[in-house]
Every structure is written in C-alpha cells, then in structure tokens.
Amino acid sequence: MTTEESQVDVLVIGAGPAGLMCAQGLKRAGVNVRIIDQRPKKVAAGQADGIQPRTIEVLQSYGLAERLLREGNQMHMAAFYNPSPKGGIERTGRAADITAPSARYPFEVTLHQGAIEAIFVDSMRELGLEVDRPIVPVSLELSKDEKELKDPNAHPVTVVLKHLQKREGKSDLEVVKAKFVVGCDGAHSWVRKTLGITMDGEQTNYIWGVLDFIPDTDFPDIRNRCAIHSDNGSCMVIPRENDIVRLYIQLSDKDVVINKETGRVDKTNIGPEQLLQVARNSMKPYKIEQVGEVEWWTIYLIGQRVASKFSVHERVFIAGDACHTHSPKAGQGMNASMNDTHNLIWKMTHVLRGWADISLLKTYEFERRKYAQDLINFDKQFSALFSGKPRTGDNQDGVSHEEFLQAFQTFGAFTSGIGIHYQPSSLPEIPSVINTTHQSLAPNQIIGQRILPHVFVRAADARPFELQDLLPADTKWKVVVFTGDVGRDEGSGQLERVKKLADELERVLAKFDKARGAHGWEAFDVLTICATEKERVNYTDLPPVLRSHWSKVLLDDTDMFGRTGGKGYEAYGIDRQRGTVLVVRPDGYVANIVPLEGVSELEGYFGAFMKA
C-alpha cells in the first residue's frame, strides 16, 4: 500500500475556535488550506462559552455575527454578592457587565463551544472546506535550508498524518508538504511539544468546578452574570442559551484529590452532585436545584502560562491554548484564541500572494505574545481577587466589594477586547506595522487599537452605515480619507487640497498594488468621509481614486430623520477643516494616521513590509 502524498499552502492542526477561525479566514481569502482534528466529531456541549464585545465585532467582519447573536444569550448586567451579617450572602450591587464605553455590542454573548464551532464549520462548508477527522499528526520536520525557509513559494514543512479510521485500499499514513503549519491543538499541544517550545509560568492552588445545567432557584440574579463571595468560597453565575446556567464553583483541598504524577484533578471521587452541593452552600439563603440532566461538568486547576515563542522560522506557528493558558472565569480563552489567528490570517495571505515580505509574519509573535503576557498578568490579579476570602467583620484583610467592583470596571477595556493595543516595533528585524507619529491628528482614535465604531451616511443615497461594516476582514488595507468639508465655497481651497491628496495617494498605492481593476485596488480599499451636509454634496465632484465605486463616499451627517449618524469627526477627534487619513489594517486595527498633505509618508510606511 503506497503512502499518499499531498501539498498544501497552510495545514491547520486542531479544529477548536482558533483553528476554525484560521481555516475559514484563509479559505475566504482563496488560500489552499487544510484543517485536521483528532476528534471524530465536533464538541456537543460545554467547554468555552463566552464571546466578548470585540470578538463579536471580529466575527461580524467575516459575516458570522448574525447567527451568533440569534442563537446566543446576551449578558448585559452583572450582580455582586458578599457575606451578609445575618449569615449567608446578600447582594451588594449591580453594574453593567461591559464597561468599555466604545463597545459596539455592549454585552457578552454566551453559547456553548460546539454551537460556536458549528457557525465556523457551516460557513467553511459553504466555501467548500470540511474538517478532516479523525486524524493526528505523528511527525513534523522543518527544512534546515535557509534559502528554502525564506522562499514563500517553497514547502519546507513535512508533516506525517495518521488516519484513525481505516481507509479502504489506502495506508493509514499520509505525508503532507506545507508552506506553513498552524498548531491550534490545545493546552497539551503536540505541535508545541514537537517543536520543543516551553510553557513559562506556574500552576496556581485555585481549584474550580464547572457545572452546566437548567436550574430551579429563587436566586433573583440567575439570569445575570454574578460574582458571589461567600464564607464558603466563591462562585460565578453565567446565564446561557435555552435556560441553561453555568456555575463556576471554587473548591477546597478537602473537596478534591490531585494526582501527584499528572498534576490534574482526580475526577473519580467527585461528580456534578458534589459540585452542586458546594454551590448550594455558597449561595445560602437561596435555594438551587437542577432540572433534568446535567449538560456538562468538569474540574480544573488554574494554570497561568505563556509559550516561550509562538513560531519557528515563521513557518510553523502555534495559536490559542497551545500558547497561553489561564483561568476561564474572565471569559478570555476562546476570545484570545480566535483573535490570535485573526491576527495571523491576513499576514499569511499577504505573504502567500507575494504582496508582503515574509518578515511580516514576525509581527504575529511580537503582537500576540505581548497580549498573552498582559492577559496572564490580568488573570493573576483577577483570579486572586475572585478566589480570595471576602472581607468580613472577622476578616478585615479579605477582598472588599469596592475592591472587586473597581477591578471589574478597571479591567473592563481589557476583558471586553476593546482595549487590545498593538505597539510599534523598535526591533530592526521586525517590521513596524504600527506608526504613531501623527496620533494628535485623531486623538480619540488610538493608533494600534481597533477602528472605533460610528455611523456615517452614504453620500450617494443618504443611507446610514456602521463604518466597521464597510471595513470587512477581506485581507485589504483600508485607507479612510477624512476630507474635511468639500462643499465649502471655492475660495476655501479645500477641494483643491483633496485633489492634490488624491494624486499623491494614487501614486503611492499604485507602487504596492499593480492589479488595479475597474472597481478599485486588489490590496487596498479607499473610503472617503466628507464633513459636508447631505443636501449640498455631489460625490461625483471628488477625484476618481476617492470614489472607486459610488458606495465608497460617506458623509459625517445624520440620516434623513436625524435619528442616527453625525458628529463622527468629533468622535475620532479629527478637525473638520484640516481632515486626515486613517490607515486601517485588514484585521480592523488602525495602523497609521497621516495629514492630507503627508500622504507621501505612506510610501516609506508600506515599503517596510510590502513588496513594490
């Protein structure tokens, strides 16, 4: 029996949230991608379940948010409980679950991981891509030839796969030659171990149980996110889809046995009944019982670790739990995982298309490893607060409600994903895709953070649009030109300034994009936002490069009824007369800002990582 051999641009190992995000994004971009998983079928219930506001925006940029919002539960409010002087617990406050003021979706969505994975799987199927399963990798070899490693068209990675189900007339083994491999194979990653990458960090002493079930209870905040500190330990309530509730339950050493060899919790002497009893004790005087069967349960020790590196020779990458692990109570795991590969998709696509130098891929580890380290630092503080004893009359050193609430709100920008902030590179070997020189031209739009959501109206037909929806994750750079008021009298010279800008912009973009067609560029998309009222503007007055299609010109004005839109320049901090140019990366993060007269600076900026 001969061993099958094949070639692929990108092999994704692991079909959890990170792997599925990666595969669907690459397939959407026309990349020859293959995704494998060792599980014979997808997750049916349990595991990760919280989608943060920024991740909803990211899913929306791929056209996937609508189904998530339809199927999931929304968490808008959080409640806080602490020990009562009368015994048991009492509510000490309620607050917004999401505290980031610029969140387009000011709530979290909860839905079990299997349903979230199904959204990706179904969208991939429409694109003609299925997860190959059950398959495991058994060996991975990376070429040592420097020339081959630097050639984006070479296939320097050889992976031997083993099919776990017998194949008629075929060997169980298969050899795949890949240009790139992405290991999204979880906390016990085979790819990471095979590459010899270490996980740096520590195991904590915090032991938690997780229980998914339908409750029968008199607890008044069962459909809100709740942080419960009791004398019996801490508990968190996460409302879910279809009446389900998830409880995170703090356990003590007396509740569980730790296997000394594996460091894992021995599940043989504890089950969902014992977990529910611990929760009952923590939630007194309220009563809580289960209706029907338990959906899912588990027990875990919190580990807080980050991989020492996220790639080897920019050919084999790791993402998601394979490169960072932390507690799930702040709802970061699945979000961090999907945003890892969202960061990688466009960079890999640009290299594969020959648009960018392979050095662009160094920015993946540079940006996402720093984020992972920030995440672990946050998680250490949050876990300690959550797992700490509450402050009472007898325990003045404990965690007070005010302390916990302040941390909850301070960390809000981080936990929501809204505050993710990529930095410029100061290392010569890592190209800087972030340039903060002209931050003062739009002080409210932080360079390195995602583009702020705002509603503008289209010049051609006065239809309102959310700007984020006009910047999809389609691998194109978005050049958003805030022209100022081009409807002012001719003596203002504003239209002349804009025409000069257009000539220079066309020259710069043409240098890096040779495939301009009838409807614009291949690597760029130019949008124009004028500070002019809808009643007195003709979008046709603008130079062609600023209106490649009639839909590409927007106005900072309200809709016909004054219900939405307007004050966009103000929201970003842009001067309505001076204008400015925002450069938005394909993943939705603002990478650069230049003045209208400074568009030539973009030549040097793009030249650092794009091929002319």
Helices and strands as residue ranges (DSSP letters): E 4-13, H 17-28, E 33-36, E 50-51, H 53-61, H 65-71, E 73-75, E 77-83, E 89-96, E 108-110, H 113-126, E 131-132, E 135-142, H 146-150, E 157-163, E 173-183, H 190-195, E 199-217, E 225-230, E 233-239, G 241-243, E 245-251, E 257-258, E 265-266, G 267-269, H 272-283, E 288-307, E 311-312, E 316-318, G 320-322, E 324-325, H 333-352, G 358-361, H 362-387, H 401-410, H 412-415, G 439-441, E 455-458, E 464-466, G 467-470, E 477-484, G 490-492, H 494-512, E 524-530, G 534-536, G 539-541, G 544-546, G 550-552, E 553-555, H 568-572, E 580-584, E 590-594, G 596-598, H 601-607
